[in-house]
Amino acid sequence: MRQMIKLVFIFNYNLHRISGEMFSGVKEIYSIDFGYNQLTTLPERLFRSQSAVRSILLHHNNISYLPPGIFRNLSRLTTV
């Protein structure tokens, strides 16, 4: 059974990397906040099953690379 989560705050956890499977088994996430971490990139498959995402916040990280097509399935995305 897939869990429904609307908002995800992974804010200020000093994360350096995250798993591409982080959101597998979860549906209907609308907003994700990865702010104030140490991320340098995001896994290509991170948002693969998350077509409902409207907002992804990445502020105050060290992101230098995003894989081509990482946001491909996010047709409702309005804010990055």
MOPAC internal coordinates of N, CA, C and O (Angstrom, degrees):
PM7 1SCF
backbone

  N    0.0000 0     0.00 0     0.00 0    0    0    0
  C    1.4501 1     0.00 0     0.00 0    1    0    0
  C    1.5283 1   109.18 1     0.00 0    2    1    0
  O    1.2310 1   120.66 1   -48.02 1    3    2    1
  N    1.3194 1   116.33 1   131.98 1    3    2    1
  C    1.4565 1   121.01 1   178.94 1    5    3    2
  C    1.5180 1   110.00 1   -84.79 1    6    5    3
  O    1.2310 1   120.77 1   -41.07 1    7    6    5
  N    1.3158 1   116.13 1   138.93 1    7    6    5
  C    1.4588 1   121.51 1   178.93 1    9    7    6
  C    1.5119 1   110.50 1   -88.29 1   10    9    7
  O    1.2310 1   120.12 1   -35.40 1   11   10    9
  N    1.3325 1   117.37 1   144.60 1   11   10    9
  C    1.4425 1   122.05 1   177.64 1   13   11   10
  C    1.5272 1   109.17 1  -102.05 1   14   13   11
  O    1.2310 1   120.96 1   -57.43 1   15   14   13
  N    1.3134 1   115.77 1   122.57 1   15   14   13
  C    1.4645 1   122.63 1   178.87 1   17   15   14
  C    1.5198 1   106.60 1  -131.71 1   18   17   15
  O    1.2310 1   119.68 1   -48.37 1   19   18   17
  N    1.3073 1   118.22 1   131.63 1   19   18   17
  C    1.4589 1   121.42 1  -178.28 1   21   19   18
  C    1.5259 1   112.46 1   -90.89 1   22   21   19
  O    1.2310 1   120.05 1   135.54 1   23   22   21
  N    1.3211 1   117.50 1   -44.46 1   23   22   21
  C    1.4579 1   122.57 1  -176.76 1   25   23   22
  C    1.5243 1   110.10 1  -125.60 1   26   25   23
  O    1.2310 1   120.91 1   -41.87 1   27   26   25
  N    1.3286 1   115.87 1   138.13 1   27   26   25
  C    1.4598 1   120.92 1   177.70 1   29   27   26
  C    1.5238 1   107.57 1  -125.79 1   30   29   27
  O    1.2310 1   120.61 1   -58.93 1   31   30   29
  N    1.3273 1   116.43 1   121.07 1   31   30   29
  C    1.4562 1   122.05 1   177.11 1   33   31   30
  C    1.5175 1   108.61 1  -114.21 1   34   33   31
  O    1.2310 1   120.74 1   -73.44 1   35   34   33
  N    1.3111 1   116.20 1   106.56 1   35   34   33
  C    1.4621 1   122.30 1   174.79 1   37   35   34
  C    1.5238 1   104.02 1  -117.63 1   38   37   35
  O    1.2310 1   122.18 1  -112.07 1   39   38   37
  N    1.3032 1   113.44 1    67.93 1   39   38   37
  C    1.4504 1   124.82 1  -164.98 1   41   39   38
  C    1.5230 1   109.57 1  -109.95 1   42   41   39
  O    1.2310 1   120.61 1   -54.75 1   43   42   41
  N    1.3254 1   116.43 1   125.25 1   43   42   41
  C    1.4689 1   122.14 1   173.59 1   45   43   42
  C    1.5350 1   112.34 1    62.90 1   46   45   43
  O    1.2310 1   120.46 1  -132.80 1   47   46   45
  N    1.3221 1   116.73 1    47.20 1   47   46   45
  C    1.4615 1   122.18 1   177.63 1   49   47   46
  C    1.5218 1   112.78 1  -108.25 1   50   49   47
  O    1.2310 1   120.34 1  -175.54 1   51   50   49
  N    1.3365 1   116.95 1     4.46 1   51   50   49
  C    1.4569 1   122.13 1   179.95 1   53   51   50
  C    1.5339 1   111.64 1    59.45 1   54   53   51
  O    1.2310 1   120.28 1  -146.68 1   55   54   53
  N    1.3170 1   117.07 1    33.32 1   55   54   53
  C    1.4665 1   121.69 1   179.42 1   57   55   54
  C    1.5170 1   110.64 1   -73.04 1   58   57   55
  O    1.2310 1   120.98 1   -41.49 1   59   58   57
  N    1.3273 1   115.74 1   138.51 1   59   58   57
  C    1.4620 1   121.58 1   177.02 1   61   59   58
  C    1.5230 1   111.18 1  -103.07 1   62   61   59
  O    1.2310 1   120.27 1   154.01 1   63   62   61
  N    1.3226 1   117.08 1   -25.99 1   63   62   61
  C    1.4596 1   121.58 1   177.27 1   65   63   62
  C    1.5313 1   108.84 1  -157.37 1   66   65   63
  O    1.2310 1   121.86 1   -20.09 1   67   66   65
  N    1.3180 1   114.05 1   159.91 1   67   66   65
  C    1.4595 1   120.15 1   178.33 1   69   67   66
  C    1.5197 1   109.04 1  -134.41 1   70   69   67
  O    1.2310 1   120.83 1   -22.26 1   71   70   69
  N    1.2913 1   116.02 1   157.74 1   71   70   69
  C    1.4562 1   122.79 1  -178.42 1   73   71   70
  C    1.5240 1   110.92 1   -79.00 1   74   73   71
  O    1.2310 1   120.68 1   -37.64 1   75   74   73
  N    1.3006 1   116.31 1   142.36 1   75   74   73
  C    1.4525 1   121.30 1   174.79 1   77   75   74
  C    1.5145 1   112.82 1   -66.31 1   78   77   75
  O    1.2310 1   120.20 1   164.15 1   79   78   77
  N    1.3102 1   117.23 1   -15.85 1   79   78   77
  C    1.4716 1   122.78 1  -179.88 1   81   79   78
  C    1.5317 1   112.20 1   -97.86 1   82   81   79
  O    1.2310 1   120.34 1  -171.54 1   83   82   81
  N    1.3139 1   116.95 1     8.46 1   83   82   81
  C    1.4591 1   121.69 1  -175.09 1   85   83   82
  C    1.5265 1   113.69 1   -51.16 1   86   85   83
  O    1.2310 1   120.04 1   140.60 1   87   86   85
  N    1.3238 1   117.52 1   -39.40 1   87   86   85
  C    1.4569 1   120.69 1  -175.75 1   89   87   86
  C    1.5243 1   113.65 1  -106.34 1   90   89   87
  O    1.2310 1   119.85 1  -169.18 1   91   90   89
  N    1.3153 1   117.90 1    10.82 1   91   90   89
  C    1.4688 1   118.62 1   177.86 1   93   91   90
  C    1.5242 1   108.79 1   -67.03 1   94   93   91
  O    1.2310 1   120.37 1   -42.12 1   95   94   93
  N    1.2948 1   116.91 1   137.88 1   95   94   93
  C    1.4592 1   121.17 1  -177.60 1   97   95   94
  C    1.5131 1   113.40 1    86.55 1   98   97   95
  O    1.2310 1   120.31 1  -179.66 1   99   98   97
  N    1.3330 1   117.01 1     0.34 1   99   98   97
  C    1.4677 1   121.62 1   179.00 1  101   99   98
  C    1.5160 1   107.77 1  -117.08 1  102  101   99
  O    1.2310 1   120.31 1   -44.49 1  103  102  101
  N    1.3291 1   117.01 1   135.51 1  103  102  101
  C    1.4647 1   119.42 1   178.67 1  105  103  102
  C    1.5181 1   110.90 1  -122.51 1  106  105  103
  O    1.2310 1   121.13 1   -18.28 1  107  106  105
  N    1.2895 1   115.44 1   161.72 1  107  106  105
  C    1.4617 1   124.85 1   174.70 1  109  107  106
  C    1.5198 1   114.53 1    56.09 1  110  109  107
  O    1.2310 1   120.40 1  -131.28 1  111  110  109
  N    1.3095 1   116.84 1    48.72 1  111  110  109
  C    1.4647 1   120.45 1   168.93 1  113  111  110
  C    1.5196 1   106.57 1   -82.21 1  114  113  111
  O    1.2310 1   120.35 1   -50.34 1  115  114  113
  N    1.3334 1   116.94 1   129.66 1  115  114  113
  C    1.4566 1   121.05 1  -179.40 1  117  115  114
  C    1.5182 1   112.87 1  -100.95 1  118  117  115
  O    1.2310 1   120.39 1   147.66 1  119  118  117
  N    1.3223 1   116.85 1   -32.34 1  119  118  117
  C    1.4547 1   119.86 1  -176.36 1  121  119  118
  C    1.5281 1   109.95 1  -143.69 1  122  121  119
  O    1.2310 1   121.09 1   -43.99 1  123  122  121
  N    1.3393 1   115.52 1   136.01 1  123  122  121
  C    1.4574 1   121.66 1  -179.21 1  125  123  122
  C    1.5219 1   108.06 1  -129.40 1  126  125  123
  O    1.2310 1   120.24 1   -52.11 1  127  126  125
  N    1.3143 1   117.16 1   127.89 1  127  126  125
  C    1.4646 1   121.74 1   178.86 1  129  127  126
  C    1.5223 1   109.43 1  -118.01 1  130  129  127
  O    1.2310 1   120.87 1   -70.19 1  131  130  129
  N    1.3292 1   115.95 1   109.81 1  131  130  129
  C    1.4665 1   122.83 1   175.41 1  133  131  130
  C    1.5218 1   110.80 1  -103.74 1  134  133  131
  O    1.2310 1   119.44 1  -160.85 1  135  134  133
  N    1.3072 1   118.68 1    19.15 1  135  134  133
  C    1.4616 1   122.53 1  -174.56 1  137  135  134
  C    1.5253 1   113.76 1   -60.95 1  138  137  135
  O    1.2310 1   121.45 1   -27.07 1  139  138  137
  N    1.3262 1   114.84 1   152.93 1  139  138  137
  C    1.4639 1   123.81 1   175.50 1  141  139  138
  C    1.5265 1   113.09 1    56.61 1  142  141  139
  O    1.2310 1   120.89 1  -129.20 1  143  142  141
  N    1.3158 1   115.90 1    50.80 1  143  142  141
  C    1.4588 1   121.85 1   172.17 1  145  143  142
  C    1.5263 1   107.92 1  -123.88 1  146  145  143
  O    1.2310 1   120.11 1    15.94 1  147  146  145
  N    1.2995 1   117.39 1  -164.06 1  147  146  145
  C    1.4667 1   122.14 1  -179.66 1  149  147  146
  C    1.5262 1   110.84 1  -120.17 1  150  149  147
  O    1.2310 1   120.13 1  -149.56 1  151  150  149
  N    1.3138 1   117.36 1    30.44 1  151  150  149
  C    1.4565 1   121.60 1  -177.30 1  153  151  150
  C    1.5267 1   111.04 1   -68.98 1  154  153  151
  O    1.2310 1   120.62 1   -41.43 1  155  154  153
  N    1.3331 1   116.42 1   138.57 1  155  154  153
  C    1.4625 1   121.35 1   176.09 1  157  155  154
  C    1.5217 1   111.53 1  -110.53 1  158  157  155
  O    1.2310 1   120.24 1   161.72 1  159  158  157
  N    1.3192 1   117.14 1   -18.28 1  159  158  157
  C    1.4605 1   123.21 1   177.45 1  161  159  158
  C    1.5293 1   108.33 1  -158.48 1  162  161  159
  O    1.2310 1   120.80 1    -6.12 1  163  162  161
  N    1.3115 1   116.08 1   173.88 1  163  162  161
  C    1.4569 1   122.42 1   174.76 1  165  163  162
  C    1.5228 1   107.78 1  -126.01 1  166  165  163
  O    1.2310 1   119.83 1   -35.48 1  167  166  165
  N    1.3250 1   117.94 1   144.52 1  167  166  165
  C    1.4664 1   120.20 1   178.74 1  169  167  166
  C    1.5278 1   111.37 1   -64.70 1  170  169  167
  O    1.2310 1   120.83 1   -39.30 1  171  170  169
  N    1.3030 1   116.03 1   140.70 1  171  170  169
  C    1.4619 1   121.88 1  -176.91 1  173  171  170
  C    1.5250 1   112.74 1   -55.99 1  174  173  171
  O    1.2310 1   119.46 1   142.81 1  175  174  173
  N    1.3075 1   118.64 1   -37.19 1  175  174  173
  C    1.4671 1   121.65 1  -175.16 1  177  175  174
  C    1.5358 1   113.97 1   -91.98 1  178  177  175
  O    1.2310 1   119.91 1  -173.34 1  179  178  177
  N    1.3250 1   117.77 1     6.66 1  179  178  177
  C    1.4653 1   122.12 1  -175.00 1  181  179  178
  C    1.5270 1   113.22 1   -55.02 1  182  181  179
  O    1.2310 1   119.65 1   136.21 1  183  182  181
  N    1.3148 1   118.28 1   -43.79 1  183  182  181
  C    1.4662 1   121.76 1  -175.18 1  185  183  182
  C    1.5227 1   112.96 1  -103.57 1  186  185  183
  O    1.2310 1   119.90 1  -167.91 1  187  186  185
  N    1.3085 1   117.79 1    12.09 1  187  186  185
  C    1.4682 1   122.29 1  -173.03 1  189  187  186
  C    1.5290 1   113.06 1   -54.74 1  190  189  187
  O    1.2310 1   119.39 1   142.37 1  191  190  189
  N    1.3177 1   118.76 1   -37.63 1  191  190  189
  C    1.4712 1   121.52 1  -177.40 1  193  191  190
  C    1.5253 1   112.51 1  -105.03 1  194  193  191
  O    1.2310 1   120.08 1  -160.81 1  195  194  193
  N    1.3317 1   117.45 1    19.19 1  195  194  193
  C    1.4617 1   121.28 1  -173.41 1  197  195  194
  C    1.5222 1   113.25 1  -117.46 1  198  197  195
  O    1.2310 1   119.62 1  -116.62 1  199  198  197
  N    1.2987 1   118.34 1    63.38 1  199  198  197
  C    1.4653 1   121.73 1  -175.63 1  201  199  198
  C    1.5306 1   113.69 1   -70.70 1  202  201  199
  O    1.2310 1   119.10 1   165.83 1  203  202  201
  N    1.3275 1   119.33 1   -14.17 1  203  202  201
  C    1.4665 1   121.72 1  -177.27 1  205  203  202
  C    1.5309 1   113.57 1   -88.17 1  206  205  203
  O    1.2310 1   119.50 1   172.73 1  207  206  205
  N    1.3226 1   118.55 1    -7.27 1  207  206  205
  C    1.4721 1   121.57 1  -175.85 1  209  207  206
  C    1.5232 1   110.68 1   -61.57 1  210  209  207
  O    1.2310 1   121.60 1   -49.57 1  211  210  209
  N    1.3391 1   114.55 1   130.43 1  211  210  209
  C    1.4647 1   121.51 1   178.65 1  213  211  210
  C    1.5207 1   112.20 1  -111.24 1  214  213  211
  O    1.2310 1   120.62 1   155.88 1  215  214  213
  N    1.3330 1   116.43 1   -24.12 1  215  214  213
  C    1.4578 1   119.96 1  -175.02 1  217  215  214
  C    1.5290 1   110.50 1  -143.74 1  218  217  215
  O    1.2310 1   120.94 1   -49.03 1  219  218  217
  N    1.3330 1   115.81 1   130.97 1  219  218  217
  C    1.4621 1   121.92 1   174.61 1  221  219  218
  C    1.5226 1   106.94 1  -129.22 1  222  221  219
  O    1.2310 1   120.59 1   -62.47 1  223  222  221
  N    1.3111 1   116.48 1   117.53 1  223  222  221
  C    1.4597 1   121.15 1  -179.29 1  225  223  222
  C    1.5262 1   109.41 1  -103.50 1  226  225  223
  O    1.2310 1   120.96 1   -54.48 1  227  226  225
  N    1.3230 1   115.77 1   125.52 1  227  226  225
  C    1.4632 1   122.04 1  -176.10 1  229  227  226
  C    1.5284 1   111.73 1  -125.16 1  230  229  227
  O    1.2310 1   119.88 1  -165.30 1  231  230  229
  N    1.2999 1   117.83 1    14.70 1  231  230  229
  C    1.4613 1   121.99 1  -174.28 1  233  231  230
  C    1.5269 1   112.48 1   -61.54 1  234  233  231
  O    1.2310 1   121.46 1   -29.63 1  235  234  233
  N    1.3185 1   114.81 1   150.37 1  235  234  233
  C    1.4617 1   123.20 1   178.56 1  237  235  234
  C    1.5290 1   112.90 1    57.16 1  238  237  235
  O    1.2310 1   121.12 1  -130.56 1  239  238  237
  N    1.3133 1   115.47 1    49.44 1  239  238  237
  C    1.4553 1   124.54 1   170.81 1  241  239  238
  C    1.5225 1   107.02 1  -124.90 1  242  241  239
  O    1.2310 1   120.45 1     4.33 1  243  242  241
  N    1.2977 1   116.74 1  -175.67 1  243  242  241
  C    1.4678 1   122.09 1   179.02 1  245  243  242
  C    1.5274 1   110.16 1  -116.73 1  246  245  243
  O    1.2310 1   120.27 1  -140.39 1  247  246  245
  N    1.2986 1   117.09 1    39.61 1  247  246  245
  C    1.4665 1   120.75 1  -175.13 1  249  247  246
  C    1.5245 1   110.09 1   -68.52 1  250  249  247
  O    1.2310 1   121.79 1   -57.53 1  251  250  249
  N    1.3251 1   114.19 1   122.47 1  251  250  249
  C    1.4647 1   120.41 1   178.93 1  253  251  250
  C    1.5240 1   111.52 1  -118.31 1  254  253  251
  O    1.2310 1   120.09 1   170.45 1  255  254  253
  N    1.3334 1   117.42 1    -9.55 1  255  254  253
  C    1.4581 1   120.41 1  -177.87 1  257  255  254
  C    1.5270 1   109.91 1  -152.18 1  258  257  255
  O    1.2310 1   121.11 1   -45.32 1  259  258  257
  N    1.3193 1   115.49 1   134.68 1  259  258  257
  C    1.4668 1   122.25 1   170.70 1  261  259  258
  C    1.5251 1   107.12 1  -125.26 1  262  261  259
  O    1.2310 1   120.22 1   -50.09 1  263  262  261
  N    1.3223 1   117.18 1   129.91 1  263  262  261
  C    1.4633 1   120.25 1  -179.01 1  265  263  262
  C    1.5302 1   111.51 1   -59.96 1  266  265  263
  O    1.2310 1   120.16 1   -38.41 1  267  266  265
  N    1.3274 1   117.30 1   141.59 1  267  266  265
  C    1.4641 1   119.89 1   176.03 1  269  267  266
  C    1.5366 1   110.04 1   -56.56 1  270  269  267
  O    1.2310 1   120.77 1   -45.40 1  271  270  269
  N    1.3033 1   116.13 1   134.60 1  271  270  269
  C    1.4583 1   120.86 1   177.01 1  273  271  270
  C    1.5133 1   115.27 1    81.18 1  274  273  271
  O    1.2310 1   119.53 1  -172.16 1  275  274  273
  N    1.3267 1   118.51 1     7.84 1  275  274  273
  C    1.4766 1   120.13 1  -177.39 1  277  275  274
  C    1.5354 1   111.88 1   -59.23 1  278  277  275
  O    1.2310 1   120.27 1   149.71 1  279  278  277
  N    1.3355 1   117.09 1   -30.29 1  279  278  277
  C    1.4637 1   120.96 1  -178.74 1  281  279  278
  C    1.5286 1   112.43 1  -101.36 1  282  281  279
  O    1.2310 1   119.82 1  -168.26 1  283  282  281
  N    1.3088 1   117.94 1    11.74 1  283  282  281
  C    1.4748 1   123.92 1  -173.55 1  285  283  282
  C    1.5224 1   113.38 1   -54.01 1  286  285  283
  O    1.2310 1   118.97 1   135.85 1  287  286  285
  N    1.3032 1   119.57 1   -44.15 1  287  286  285
  C    1.4728 1   122.85 1  -175.97 1  289  287  286
  C    1.5252 1   113.56 1   -84.32 1  290  289  287
  O    1.2310 1   120.32 1  -178.20 1  291  290  289
  N    1.3112 1   117.00 1     1.80 1  291  290  289
  C    1.4595 1   120.60 1  -173.29 1  293  291  290
  C    1.5307 1   110.82 1   -99.35 1  294  293  291
  O    1.2310 1   120.30 1  -109.72 1  295  294  293
  N    1.3030 1   117.03 1    70.28 1  295  294  293
  C    1.4635 1   121.91 1  -176.78 1  297  295  294
  C    1.5262 1   113.21 1   -68.11 1  298  297  295
  O    1.2310 1   119.52 1   161.71 1  299  298  297
  N    1.3096 1   118.53 1   -18.29 1  299  298  297
  C    1.4727 1   122.63 1   179.72 1  301  299  298
  C    1.5303 1   112.96 1   -96.65 1  302  301  299
  O    1.2310 1   120.61 1   177.78 1  303  302  301
  N    1.3091 1   116.43 1    -2.22 1  303  302  301
  C    1.4698 1   121.36 1  -177.06 1  305  303  302
  C    1.5204 1   110.80 1   -63.54 1  306  305  303
  O    1.2310 1   120.40 1   -54.28 1  307  306  305
  N    1.3357 1   116.84 1   125.72 1  307  306  305
  C    1.4506 1   122.21 1   178.38 1  309  307  306
  C    1.5110 1   113.00 1  -120.12 1  310  309  307
  O    1.2310 1   119.71 1   159.70 1  311  310  309
  N    1.3400 1   118.15 1   -20.30 1  311  310  309
  C    1.4564 1   121.59 1  -175.43 1  313  311  310
  C    1.5234 1   111.09 1  -135.92 1  314  313  311
  O    1.2310 1   121.53 1   -53.40 1  315  314  313
  N    1.3366 1   114.69 1   126.60 1  315  314  313
  C    1.4775 1   121.19 1   172.35 1  317  315  314
  C    1.5078 1   106.48 1  -130.43 1  318  317  315
  O    1.2310 1   120.10 1   180.00 1  319  318  317

